[in-house]
Amino acid sequence: MKKLLNILIFSLLIINTSFASDNQYNDNKLDDKYTLDISSLKGRVFSQPNEIKAILSEYLSVREEGNMDYVYNPDNNELVMYFKDGIDKLVVTDCKVTSQLTNVYMTVNEDIKLHVVYYNDTDNILDVRVRKYFPDWERYFEVVTEENK
């Protein structure tokens, strides 16, 4: 009887260890899928127009007309921001991944904070927030834009 009990405990221990390692593998796979590219860009400063547009185009639609750059939400075609003299600088400041959403934080031209939230399973954008720094008030305010028609 004691031998049977030892075999049962040993079997349960092996099964439990097997499930724990599978869950750990799946969690790492999820993190790698959604944070590998953006986490490698975190903190880097981009000043080349082609690099800046490539990074923004991962999440948003970037259109250029003359010297102006227009950035749209591709899911609803809403104008997110525009720049009269183009985009000079982009910094990916942070990326936070939850079980359902990814939050990407960027600073554009040193005075614009861009926050893009999208669903992990569909890559559809949930929200885009843009805040501009106003030196007179020494703080950031939300920038209101309108739909592209």
C-alpha positions as CSV (number, residue, x, y, z in Angstrom):
1,M,0.0,0.0,0.0
2,K,2.8,2.4,0.9
3,K,4.5,1.6,-2.4
4,L,1.3,2.4,-4.3
5,L,0.9,5.7,-2.5
6,N,4.5,6.7,-3.4
7,I,3.9,5.8,-7.0
8,L,0.7,7.9,-7.0
9,I,2.5,10.9,-5.4
10,F,5.4,10.7,-7.8
11,S,3.0,10.5,-10.8
12,L,1.1,13.6,-9.7
13,L,4.4,15.5,-9.2
14,I,5.5,14.7,-12.7
15,I,2.2,15.7,-14.2
16,N,2.1,19.0,-12.2
17,T,5.7,19.8,-13.3
18,S,4.7,19.1,-16.9
19,F,1.7,21.5,-16.8
20,A,3.8,24.2,-15.1
21,S,6.5,24.2,-17.8
22,D,3.8,24.2,-20.6
23,N,2.2,27.3,-19.1
24,Q,5.5,29.0,-18.7
25,Y,6.3,28.3,-22.4
26,N,2.9,29.7,-23.5
27,D,3.4,32.9,-21.5
28,N,6.8,33.5,-23.0
29,K,5.5,32.8,-26.5
30,L,2.7,35.5,-25.9
31,D,5.2,38.1,-24.7
32,D,7.6,37.4,-27.6
33,K,4.8,37.7,-30.2
34,Y,3.7,41.1,-29.1
35,T,6.7,42.8,-27.6
36,L,9.8,41.6,-29.4
37,D,9.9,44.3,-32.1
38,I,8.6,47.3,-30.1
39,S,10.6,46.5,-27.0
40,S,13.8,46.5,-29.0
41,L,12.9,50.1,-30.1
42,K,12.1,51.4,-26.6
43,G,14.2,54.4,-25.7
44,R,15.8,54.8,-29.1
45,V,15.7,58.2,-30.9
46,F,14.8,58.2,-34.6
47,S,15.5,61.2,-36.8
48,Q,15.5,59.7,-40.3
49,P,12.1,60.3,-42.0
50,N,12.0,56.8,-43.5
51,E,12.5,55.2,-40.0
52,I,10.0,57.4,-38.4
53,K,7.3,56.7,-41.0
54,A,8.1,53.0,-40.9
55,I,7.5,52.9,-37.1
56,L,4.4,55.0,-37.2
57,S,3.0,52.9,-40.1
58,E,3.1,49.8,-37.9
59,Y,0.1,51.2,-36.1
60,L,-1.2,54.2,-38.0
61,S,-1.5,55.5,-41.6
62,V,1.0,58.1,-42.6
63,R,0.4,60.3,-45.6
64,E,2.7,63.0,-47.0
65,E,1.6,66.0,-49.0
66,G,4.3,68.4,-49.9
67,N,6.1,69.3,-46.6
68,M,3.2,68.2,-44.5
69,D,2.8,64.8,-42.8
70,Y,-0.7,63.6,-41.9
71,V,-1.2,60.7,-39.5
72,Y,-4.6,58.8,-39.5
73,N,-6.1,56.0,-37.5
74,P,-6.5,53.3,-40.2
75,D,-9.5,51.7,-38.5
76,N,-11.8,54.7,-38.6
77,N,-9.8,57.1,-40.9
78,E,-9.8,59.7,-38.2
79,L,-7.0,62.3,-38.4
80,V,-4.7,61.8,-35.4
81,M,-2.1,64.5,-36.0
82,Y,-0.5,66.6,-38.7
83,F,2.8,68.4,-39.0
84,K,3.3,71.4,-41.2
85,D,7.1,70.8,-41.6
86,G,7.1,67.1,-41.3
87,I,8.1,64.8,-38.4
88,D,11.7,65.4,-37.3
89,K,12.1,63.1,-34.3
90,L,10.4,60.0,-32.8
91,V,11.1,58.2,-29.5
92,V,9.3,55.0,-28.5
93,T,9.1,55.7,-24.7
94,D,7.2,52.6,-23.5
95,C,5.2,49.6,-24.4
96,K,2.9,47.7,-22.0
97,V,1.3,44.4,-22.9
98,T,-1.6,43.0,-21.0
99,S,-3.5,39.8,-21.8
100,Q,-5.8,41.6,-24.2
101,L,-4.3,45.0,-25.1
102,T,-1.0,46.5,-26.1
103,N,-0.2,50.1,-25.2
104,V,2.5,51.9,-27.2
105,Y,3.8,55.3,-26.0
106,M,5.8,57.6,-28.3
107,T,7.1,61.1,-28.2
108,V,7.0,62.9,-31.6
109,N,9.0,66.1,-32.3
110,E,9.7,66.5,-28.5
111,D,6.3,68.2,-27.8
112,I,3.7,65.6,-28.8
113,K,2.9,62.5,-26.8
114,L,1.2,59.7,-28.8
115,H,-0.5,56.8,-27.1
116,V,-1.8,53.9,-29.3
117,V,-3.9,51.1,-27.8
118,Y,-4.7,48.0,-29.8
119,Y,-6.2,44.5,-29.3
120,N,-3.6,41.7,-29.3
121,D,-5.8,39.2,-31.0
122,T,-7.0,41.3,-33.9
123,D,-4.6,44.2,-34.1
124,N,-7.6,46.6,-34.3
125,I,-7.0,49.9,-32.7
126,L,-9.0,50.6,-29.5
127,D,-7.9,54.2,-28.9
128,V,-5.3,56.8,-30.0
129,R,-4.5,59.7,-27.7
130,V,-2.5,62.7,-28.7
131,R,-1.2,65.3,-26.2
132,K,0.8,68.4,-27.0
133,Y,3.0,70.3,-24.7
134,F,2.2,74.0,-24.2
135,P,5.1,75.9,-22.6
136,D,2.8,78.8,-21.5
137,W,1.0,76.4,-19.1
138,E,3.9,74.0,-18.7
139,R,1.8,71.0,-19.2
140,Y,0.4,68.6,-21.9
141,F,-3.2,69.0,-23.2
142,E,-5.2,66.6,-25.4
143,V,-5.2,67.6,-29.1
144,V,-8.6,67.4,-30.8
145,T,-8.7,66.3,-34.4
146,E,-11.4,65.6,-36.9
147,E,-12.3,62.9,-39.3
148,N,-10.7,62.7,-42.7
149,K,-13.5,62.8,-45.4
